[in-house]
Amino acid sequence: MSSTTLDAQAVERLVAAAVAAPSLHNTQPWRFRLDTGTRTVCIDAAADHALCHTDPVGRAVHLSVGCAVLNLRVAATHFGWEPVTRLLPCPDRPARLAAVRLAESVRGAASSGLYEAVWRRHSSRFPFSGRPLPSDLLAELAEAAHLEGATLRFAGRDDTDAVVRATWEAEYRNRADADRAAESRRLVDGPHSPSLGLPSSTLGRQDALERMPMRDFGAHRHPDVLPARAFEPRPALALLSTAHDRRADWLRAGQALERVLLLATRRGVRASLLHQAMEWPDLRRVLDALPADGPRAHTQMVIRMGYGPEGPASPRRPVAEVWEAGG
């Protein structure tokens, strides 16, 4: 692919990279269009893939699309384009969340080196070793989030305990809420497209000692029936936050999240996302207040990181299912 030719094969590679992004329950809530006149890839939210009970305001949809935007940018740079991104570019079209124009790149422009990680990144919901992450990596991950306008902070002991408690409370509520439980169950080996949702092989295990609140996607009312193993006793939990909490901030947080995850993948670190507390406003506010003496921030995601098994990948929709002709 050259920086002057945008053919069907090039578009397919770019969109395939975008689709490799993570999304809540692997709903993949996005659609792509190309404006050939301006060489702009437009990304719309797919309303029919939203989780109306789990994500009623669409914050998680925006985060997911933000992750897809970052992957598209990484792929565009890798193939020689300069991606020029606009968030919420059409006020009269609220579903259009982003537009990425493929401008001519400057010869010799530096690559982020993240493109290969796009294809290797996926969540690992399995126990980690407990081996601590090196301090230089923590600094790199924080800088990666900062590049996208977000803050990444690794929780200390007391804050980790608070995050775990809030996440457990959210997990209990999700299992007890009939609508949310049914919404989650439909996406686990349910009667949907084989390219959507979560095969049971990707779900990992529950913590036998009930320290780590891993999501029960099947929403079992009796979690003792789930396969369990001992998880790391002291998890490495990072809080991704933004200074404000508007739609554009959610999209920026998604791009920051994916840049962090790609860098972690490149460095051999596994990650899983603890989103449960984000789904209950009062519990999210608990995380917003951490640390008590820190600046006010809006938590967008809790990321669990560590060294451990890669875990199987979730399916992805083929480009033909997410691509629409016309701009």
Backbone hydrogen bonds, N-H to C=O, Kabsch-Sander energy under -0.5 kcal/mol:
donor,donor_aa,acceptor,acceptor_aa,energy
5,T,2,S,-0.8
7,D,5,T,-0.5
11,V,7,D,-2.3
12,E,8,A,-2.3
13,R,9,Q,-2.0
14,L,10,A,-2.1
15,V,11,V,-2.7
16,A,12,E,-2.5
17,A,13,R,-1.8
18,A,14,L,-1.9
19,V,15,V,-2.6
20,A,16,A,-0.9
20,A,17,A,-0.6
21,A,18,A,-1.6
26,N,23,S,-2.6
27,T,24,L,-1.3
30,W,28,Q,-1.8
31,R,44,D,-1.9
32,F,322,V,-3.0
33,R,42,C,-2.1
34,L,324,E,-0.5
35,D,40,T,-3.0
36,T,34,L,-1.0
38,T,35,D,-0.6
39,R,35,D,-1.1
40,T,35,D,-1.8
41,V,100,V,-2.9
42,C,33,R,-2.9
42,C,40,T,-0.6
43,I,98,A,-2.9
44,D,31,R,-2.7
44,D,42,C,-0.5
45,A,95,A,-2.8
46,A,29,P,-1.3
47,A,45,A,-0.9
49,H,46,A,-2.1
50,A,47,A,-1.4
52,C,50,A,-0.8
55,D,51,L,-2.8
58,G,55,D,-1.2
62,H,58,G,-2.0
63,L,59,R,-2.2
64,S,60,A,-2.6
65,V,61,V,-2.7
66,G,62,H,-2.6
67,C,63,L,-2.2
68,A,64,S,-2.0
69,V,65,V,-2.6
70,L,66,G,-2.1
71,N,67,C,-2.1
72,L,68,A,-2.4
73,R,69,V,-2.5
74,V,70,L,-2.6
75,A,71,N,-2.6
76,A,72,L,-2.6
77,T,73,R,-2.5
78,H,74,V,-2.2
79,F,75,A,-1.9
80,G,77,T,-1.3
81,W,76,A,-3.1
82,E,103,A,-3.0
84,V,101,R,-2.8
85,T,83,P,-0.6
86,R,99,A,-2.6
88,L,97,L,-2.7
90,C,96,R,-0.5
93,R,90,C,-2.4
96,R,93,R,-1.9
97,L,43,I,-1.7
97,L,95,A,-1.0
98,A,43,I,-1.6
99,A,86,R,-2.3
100,V,41,V,-3.0
101,R,84,V,-2.9
101,R,99,A,-0.6
102,L,39,R,-3.2
103,A,82,E,-2.4
103,A,101,R,-1.1
105,S,80,G,-0.9
109,A,106,V,-2.1
118,V,114,L,-1.1
118,V,115,Y,-0.9
119,W,115,Y,-0.6
119,W,116,E,-0.7
120,R,116,E,-0.7
121,R,117,A,-2.0
124,S,271,A,-2.2
125,R,123,S,-0.5
129,S,307,Y,-3.2
137,L,134,P,-0.5
138,L,134,P,-1.9
139,A,135,S,-1.9
140,E,136,D,-1.9
141,L,137,L,-2.7
142,A,138,L,-2.1
143,E,139,A,-2.1
144,A,140,E,-2.1
145,A,141,L,-1.9
146,H,142,A,-2.1
147,L,143,E,-2.0
148,E,144,A,-0.6
148,E,145,A,-1.1
149,G,146,H,-1.8
150,A,145,A,-2.1
151,T,241,S,-2.9
153,R,239,L,-2.1
155,A,237,L,-2.8
160,T,156,G,-2.9
161,D,157,R,-2.1
162,A,158,D,-1.9
163,V,159,D,-2.6
164,V,160,T,-2.6
165,R,161,D,-2.3
166,A,162,A,-2.3
167,T,163,V,-2.4
168,W,164,V,-2.6
169,E,165,R,-2.4
170,A,166,A,-2.2
171,E,167,T,-2.4
172,Y,168,W,-2.6
173,R,169,E,-2.2
174,N,170,A,-2.7
175,R,171,E,-2.0
176,A,172,Y,-1.7
177,D,173,R,-1.7
178,A,176,A,-0.7
181,A,177,D,-2.8
182,A,178,A,-2.3
183,E,179,D,-2.1
184,S,180,R,-2.3
185,R,181,A,-2.5
186,R,182,A,-1.9
187,L,184,S,-1.4
188,V,185,R,-1.8
189,D,187,L,-0.7
189,D,198,L,-0.7
192,H,190,G,-2.0
196,L,193,S,-2.0
197,G,26,N,-2.0
198,L,187,L,-3.8
202,T,199,P,-2.0
203,L,200,S,-1.3
205,R,125,R,-1.5
206,Q,227,P,-2.2
207,D,212,M,-0.6
208,A,206,Q,-0.6
208,A,229,R,-2.5
210,E,207,D,-1.7
214,M,212,M,-2.0
217,F,215,R,-1.0
219,A,216,D,-1.9
225,V,222,H,-2.0
226,L,223,P,-1.8
229,R,206,Q,-2.4
236,A,305,M,-0.8
237,L,235,P,-0.9
238,A,303,I,-2.8
239,L,153,R,-3.0
240,L,238,A,-0.6
240,L,301,M,-2.8
241,S,151,T,-2.7
241,S,239,L,-0.5
242,T,298,H,-1.9
250,W,246,R,-2.0
251,L,247,R,-1.9
252,R,248,A,-2.3
253,A,249,D,-2.7
254,G,250,W,-2.0
255,Q,251,L,-1.9
256,A,252,R,-2.5
257,L,253,A,-2.9
258,E,254,G,-2.3
259,R,255,Q,-2.2
260,V,256,A,-2.4
261,L,257,L,-2.5
262,L,258,E,-2.7
263,L,259,R,-2.1
264,A,260,V,-2.6
265,T,261,L,-2.4
266,R,262,L,-2.5
267,R,263,L,-1.6
268,G,265,T,-1.7
269,V,264,A,-3.0
270,R,306,G,-2.9
272,S,304,R,-2.2
274,L,272,S,-0.5
274,L,302,V,-2.8
275,H,273,L,-0.9
278,M,275,H,-1.2
279,E,275,H,-0.6
279,E,276,Q,-1.7
280,W,277,A,-1.2
283,L,280,W,-0.7
284,R,280,W,-2.5
285,R,281,P,-2.0
286,V,282,D,-1.1
287,L,283,L,-1.5
288,D,284,R,-2.1
289,A,285,R,-1.3
290,L,287,L,-1.7
294,G,291,P,-1.8
297,A,288,D,-0.7
298,H,242,T,-2.8
299,T,297,A,-0.6
300,Q,240,L,-3.4
301,M,240,L,-1.5
302,V,274,L,-0.6
303,I,238,A,-2.9
304,R,272,S,-3.0
305,M,236,A,-2.4
305,M,303,I,-0.5
306,G,270,R,-1.8
321,E,318,P,-1.7
322,V,318,P,-0.7
322,V,319,V,-1.2
323,W,319,V,-1.2
324,E,32,F,-2.7
